[in-house]
Amino acid sequence: MLLVFLIISALIVIAVLWFMWRLPDTGDMWFTLAPTFGLFGVWGGLVAVVVSAATWYVSVPDHWLPLVFLGLDPAALCAGIMVLWTYRKSDTSVETIAAQRLQARIAITLGLIAVAIGYTYVMTNKAVFTPIGQ
């Protein structure tokens, strides 16, 4: 059953990314925000990894899990994806754009690592369908 949920989740993510890349080009509308998103994504991903790892060591991690799964992880992933989406048709030979795309890839990687750490904790330490706090 868990495998089915993981496959469905992966398919939803793939569908969202596929549709996102098919959106019409908005020109330079997002170019001014891309550096901020890149920086926020990397730091958000790093904080997400640290907080996800900290759930293994705190006495009551149930209160941190929604913050990580619903806040930090999606924020890091979203910021990284937004930068890549903004520069999807830009010239990659420009040094600043290449650096921001690298930041975005690192943010996405850190976000996925944080998700993996969090889900590993949940799958190894919580019974299926256990309410928070029990």
C-alpha positions in Angstrom: 0.0 0.0 0.0 2.9 2.3 0.8 4.4 1.7 -2.6 1.1 2.7 -4.2 1.1 6.0 -2.3 4.7 6.7 -3.2 4.0 6.1 -6.9 0.9 8.3 -6.8 2.9 11.1 -5.1 5.7 10.8 -7.7 3.2 10.9 -10.6 1.5 14.0 -9.2 4.9 15.7 -8.9 5.8 14.7 -12.4 2.5 16.0 -13.7 2.9 19.4 -12.0 6.4 19.8 -13.3 5.3 18.8 -16.8 2.4 21.3 -16.8 4.6 24.0 -15.3 7.1 23.8 -18.2 4.2 24.1 -20.6 2.9 27.4 -19.2 3.2 30.4 -21.6 6.3 32.4 -21.5 5.8 35.6 -19.4 8.9 37.3 -20.6 11.1 39.0 -18.0 8.4 39.2 -15.3 10.1 36.9 -12.8 13.8 37.7 -13.5 14.0 40.2 -10.7 12.8 37.7 -8.1 14.9 34.7 -9.3 18.1 35.7 -7.4 16.1 36.0 -4.2 14.4 32.6 -4.8 17.7 31.0 -5.5 19.2 32.3 -2.2 16.1 31.5 -0.2 15.9 28.0 -1.8 19.5 27.1 -0.7 19.2 28.4 2.8 15.7 27.0 3.1 16.9 23.6 2.0 19.8 23.7 4.4 17.4 24.6 7.3 15.0 21.8 6.2 17.8 19.2 6.3 18.9 20.4 9.7 15.4 20.4 11.1 14.6 17.0 9.5 17.8 15.5 11.1 16.9 17.1 14.4 13.6 15.2 14.5 15.6 12.1 15.2 17.0 13.6 18.4 14.2 15.6 20.0 12.0 14.0 22.5 8.6 15.0 20.9 9.2 15.3 17.1 5.5 15.2 16.3 5.2 19.0 16.5 8.1 19.5 14.1 7.0 17.1 11.4 4.1 19.3 10.0 6.5 22.3 10.0 9.1 20.3 8.0 6.7 18.5 5.6 4.3 21.3 5.0 6.6 24.3 5.3 10.3 23.9 4.9 10.6 21.1 2.4 8.0 22.5 -0.1 9.5 26.0 0.3 13.0 24.9 -0.7 11.7 22.8 -3.5 9.4 25.5 -4.8 12.1 28.2 -4.7 14.6 26.0 -6.6 12.0 25.0 -9.2 10.9 28.6 -9.6 14.5 29.6 -10.5 14.8 26.9 -13.0 11.5 27.7 -14.5 12.3 31.4 -14.7 15.6 30.7 -16.6 14.3 27.8 -18.7 14.8 29.7 -22.0 17.7 32.0 -20.9 21.2 31.9 -22.2 23.1 29.6 -19.8 26.5 31.1 -20.8 25.8 34.1 -18.7 27.7 33.6 -15.4 25.1 34.9 -13.1 22.3 32.8 -14.6 24.5 29.7 -14.4 25.3 30.4 -10.7 21.6 30.9 -9.9 20.7 27.7 -11.8 23.3 25.9 -9.7 21.8 27.4 -6.5 18.4 26.1 -7.7 19.7 22.6 -8.2 21.4 22.6 -4.8 18.1 23.8 -3.2 16.1 21.1 -4.9 18.7 18.5 -3.8 18.7 19.7 -0.2 14.9 19.7 -0.2 14.8 16.1 -1.5 17.3 15.0 1.1 15.2 16.7 3.8 12.1 14.9 2.5 14.0 11.6 2.5 15.3 12.1 6.1 11.8 13.0 7.3 10.0 10.1 5.6 12.7 7.7 6.8 12.0 8.9 10.4 8.3 8.5 10.0 8.4 5.1 8.4 10.8 3.7 11.0 9.4 5.3 14.1 5.7 5.7 13.6 2.9 3.2 13.1 0.8 3.6 10.0 -2.1 6.1 10.4 -1.0 7.0 14.0 -2.4 10.4 15.0 0.1 13.1 16.0 1.2 12.9 19.6 0.6 9.2 20.0 
